Amino acid sequence: MPFKPIPTLIAIVITLAIWFVIPVPEGVTPNAWHLLALFVGTIVAIIGKALPIGAISVIAITLVALTGVTAETPKQAMNDALSSFSSPLIWLIAIAVIISRGLVKTGLGARIAYNVIGVFGKKTLGIGYSLAIAETLLAPITPSNTARGGAIIYPITHSIAQSFGSKSDDGTAKKMGEYLALVNYQANPISSAMFITATAPNPLVVELVAKATGNDIHLSWTTWAVAMLLPGLACIFLMPLVIYFIAKPQITNTPDVKTFTESKLRELGKISRDEKIMLGVFAGMLLLWANVPAMLFGEAFGVDATAVAFLGLSVVILTGVLTWDDILKEKSAWDTLVWFGVLIMMATYLNKLGLIGWFSSQIESAISSMGLGWVGAVAILTLIYLYAHYFFASTTAHITAMFGAFYGVGLALGAPPMLYALVLAATSSLMMTLTHYATGTAPVIFGSGYVSLGQWWKVGFIMSVVNMIVWIGVGLVWWKMLGYY
């Protein structure tokens, strides 16, 4: 069968139960409750991986259109079901994923990583920092955190470990492989939190924040990058050192790593024409995303972030770096376009129909009864939001299911809108530290066999604590300096 029977059955039963069995609560319209049934069923199907997420999303579009839960006429219901596909943010992330294919195709991603490791990798700790730095440098231009951590950085990590006689299947994992694998993975959530374009669900956070605040707060690429820069760098600086003490490698000095990286760079050969073009395209995109021309020459020279992505794609097409066949084969981009659009659509109409507001008021009442101020309430909400990720295998599903409601509650309890948006936005990536199924990168690296399940979960929990303390501690000072609260 094309679908998994048990997860599919569970999703259907839950949907029907909410729709037909559970009474519509007072203060909620029937249409809002029925859309919630479809939404929860979709999330359950995604969590259970009943079908690929894009296929589930197509079915969700169909159900929203056929049931008419958002509109009075079939035509309007269809328009509503497809409404989010005009969102510039959806196209930004999809186009950026396509462009990042050039990092792998041209070898530029590997070249950047090997050069960084060659500079900093004289000790195993230095190699750890090199991996973290390479991950961070690639983050703004690789919206797929799985592609970045799993397809670019992981093969390099694996090659280095094996070159020093550390293998996953002969009892030598602790020589170096365990440490490098943990650093390889733990750098991924941190770098994902630093840029809107570092992981696919980040634009979803932007949309949910904008909708919750009536577009009073719109996190631009520059605003996000500046706000997250200092906390992110602090976490990147501490992470390899923390893991070094938790899972200290048996090999601590690596005098031969420069020879290793030089041999790999010789295999790549001289920097090619296509690599130079990719480097120029990425540099240009970063300058435009950072709004540098507008800052230097005035607002008339500002360029929309999505237009920048289309410009970059046009350049790599016209120069032949990527062919149309390459673009068509980038399945993850087209998949993202579909599921991202559907989840934004459902979240938008849950808000428009009043369900999010009602749910937020229920949580607000419960927390208010505890007699806490907004600081204590936000701390509880954030911790619940963070550690609920033990029950999710998808950051997208988690964000879609919980972000809007938790953000709304925080605002209702008095949290400064910009401050709480930044806290929850960072948490939405940092929660990936926890498990071996937390995001697509996790099973790639965990599957190498270098790290035991117990060690993975232990390090994941410790890093979640360290990251949150450092991120929020540094962030509170930094964001105050920036005037965000």
C-alpha positions, 0 to 999 in steps of 0.5 A, a space after each residue: 500500500 502507498 500509505 502506512 495503515 496504522 498511522 493513517 487509521 489513527 489520523 482518520 479516527 482522530 479527525 472523525 472524532 473531533 468532527 463528529 464526536 467531541 462537542 463544539 466548545 462554547 465560543 467556537 464556531 462549527 467551521 473553526 472546529 471542523 477545520 481543527 479536526 482536519 488540521 489535527 488529522 493532518 499533523 497526526 498523519 505527518 507525525 506518523 509519516 502515514 505518507 510523505 508530507 507533500 502527499 499528506 498536504 495535497 490531501 489536506 488541500 482537497 479536504 479543505 476545498 471539498 468540506 467548505 470549512 473556510 467559505 460559503 461557496 465551493 469556488 471560494 473554498 478552493 481559493 482559500 485552500 490555495 491561498 498561501 501559494 502566493 506567499 513570497 516567503 514560501 517561494 523564498 525558501 523553495 528557491 533558496 533550497 534550489 540554489 543551494 543545490 549548487 553547493 553540492 553540485 559544484 563542490 563549493 560546500 566541501 571546499 569551504 569546509 575543508 579550508 576551514 578545517 585546514 586552518 583550525 584543525 590541529 587538535 580534535 577540539 579544533 576540528 570540532 570548532 572547524 565543523 561548527 564554523 563551516 556549518 555556520 558559514 553555510 547556514 545562510 545559504 542552505 535552507 535545508 538543514 538536513 542538506 547542510 548537516 547531513 549531505 555536506 558536513 557529515 561526509 567530511 566528518 566521517 572521512 576525518 574520523 576514518 582517516 584517524 582510525 575511528 570507525 563505528 563498527 570495530 570499537 574505535 568510535 570513541 577515538 574521535 568519531 563519537 565526538 565529531 558526530 555529536 559536534 556535527 549534529 549539535 551545530 545544526 540546530 544552532 546554525 538553523 536558529 541564526 538565519 531565516 534561510 537556515 532551515 525550512 520552517 523558519 519562514 513559517 515562524 515569520 508568518 505566524 508572528 506576523 499574523 498574531 500581531 496583525 503584521 505589527 511585527 514582521 521579522 525580515 531577514 536582516 532583523 532575524 540575522 542581527 538579533 540571533 547573531 550574538 546569541 548564536 555565536 556564543 552557543 557555537 563557541 561553547 558547544 564543541 567545548 561542552 561536548 568535549 567534556 561530555 564525550 572527550 575523544 581518545 585522540 586529542 592531537 591531530 597534526 596530520 589533519 592539514 595533510 588530510 585536508 590538502 589531499 582532499 582539496 587536491 582531489 577537488 582541483 582548482 576552484 572551477 568557474 562554476 564554483 566562482 559563480 556560486 560564490 559570487 551569487 551567494 555573496 551578492 544574495 547575502 548583501 542584498 538580504 542584509 539590505 546593504 545597498 539600501 543602507 548605503 544608497 537609500 531605500 530606493 535600492 532596497 530589494 525584496 528578499 524573495 526577489 533576491 532569491 529569484 535573481 540568484 536563481 536566474 543567474 545560476 540558470 543563465 550561467 549554466 551552473 544549474 540546468 533546468 533538469 537540476 532544478 526539476 530534480 530538487 525534490 525537497 524544494 518542490 516538496 517544501 513549496 507544497 507542504 509549507 503552503 498548506 500548513 500556512 493556509 490551515 494555520 491562517 484560517 484557524 486564526 481567522 475563524 477564531 480558534 487560535 484566539 479561543 485556545 489561547 484564552 483557555 491556556 491564558 486562564 489556566 496560567 493566570 490562575 497560578 498567579 505568575 507574572 508574564 516572565 514566569 508564564 513565558 518561562 513555563 510556556 517556553 519550556 513546555 514548547 521546547 520539551 514537547 519536541 520529544 513527541 515530534 519527529 518534525 519541526 514543521 509539525 511541531 511549529 505548526 501545531 503549537 507556535 501560534 497558540 503559545 505565542 498568542 498566550 504569551 502576548 495575552 499575559 503581557 510578554 513584549 511581542 518582539 522579545 517573545 517572538 525571538 525567544 520562541 523563534 530560537 526555541 523552534 530550532 534549538 529543540 532539534 538538539 534533543 533526539 535522534 529523530 528530531 529533524 532530518 539531519 539526526 537519523 543521517 548522523 545517528 545512523 553512522 553508528 558512532 553515537 549510542 542512543 543513550 549518549 545521544 539523548 544525554 548530550 541532547 538534553 544537556 545541550 538543550 539546557 546550555 543552549 537555552 541558558 546562553 541564548 536567552 541570557 545573551 539575547 536579553 542583553 543584546 535585544 535590549 541594546 537593539 531596542 527590541 523590548 
